Amino acid sequence: MAVNPVSREQYVRKLLDTYRRTPGTTGIVRRADRLLAAQLHQRGVPLSVVENALVLAAARRLFRPATLPPLTTVRSLAYFLPVIDEVLELKISDDYFQHIRHRLQR
């Protein structure tokens, strides 16, 4: 993957701010979350991919059948790793993720 165009500190701060605001999370950032964010930067994972993965995972958690039992609160950024990897492989327009963001805001 390509080298990330933003500094490590900017990337980690932005990623953790986004994670903190993601519906279904505790809103608390732990040391392990900071380390994982730095690892994602080092891997060259674009920030937009991580943000899209957080949105996709949040939507999946929120827009599920009401008949299912409620999910527990997400306590770690690591929860989103499989979705980050999935988004890296997807060939979906950013418009789709904008649509999901819009639905989450309502």
BELQUIDA-V340671 format. One record per pair of residues at least 24 apart in sequence whose ideal C-beta (glycine too) atoms are under 7 Angstrom apart, sorted by the first residue. I is the first residue (numbers start at 1). J is the second residue. Records with the same first field share a line. If there is no record, write none. Layout:
BEGIN
I = J / J
END
This chain:
BEGIN
1 = 43 / 44 / 45
2 = 44
3 = 44
4 = 41 / 44
6 = 47
8 = 38 / 41
11 = 41 / 47
12 = 37 / 38 / 41
14 = 47
15 = 40 / 47 / 50
18 = 51 / 54
19 = 54 / 77
22 = 54 / 58
23 = 58 / 62 / 104
24 = 58 / 61 / 62 / 73 / 74
25 = 73 / 74
26 = 73 / 75
32 = 76 / 78
33 = 76 / 77
36 = 77 / 78
37 = 77
45 = 84 / 88
49 = 84 / 87 / 88
50 = 84
52 = 87 / 97
53 = 80 / 83 / 84 / 87
54 = 80
55 = 97 / 100 / 101 / 104
56 = 83 / 87 / 100
57 = 83
58 = 104
59 = 100 / 103 / 104
END
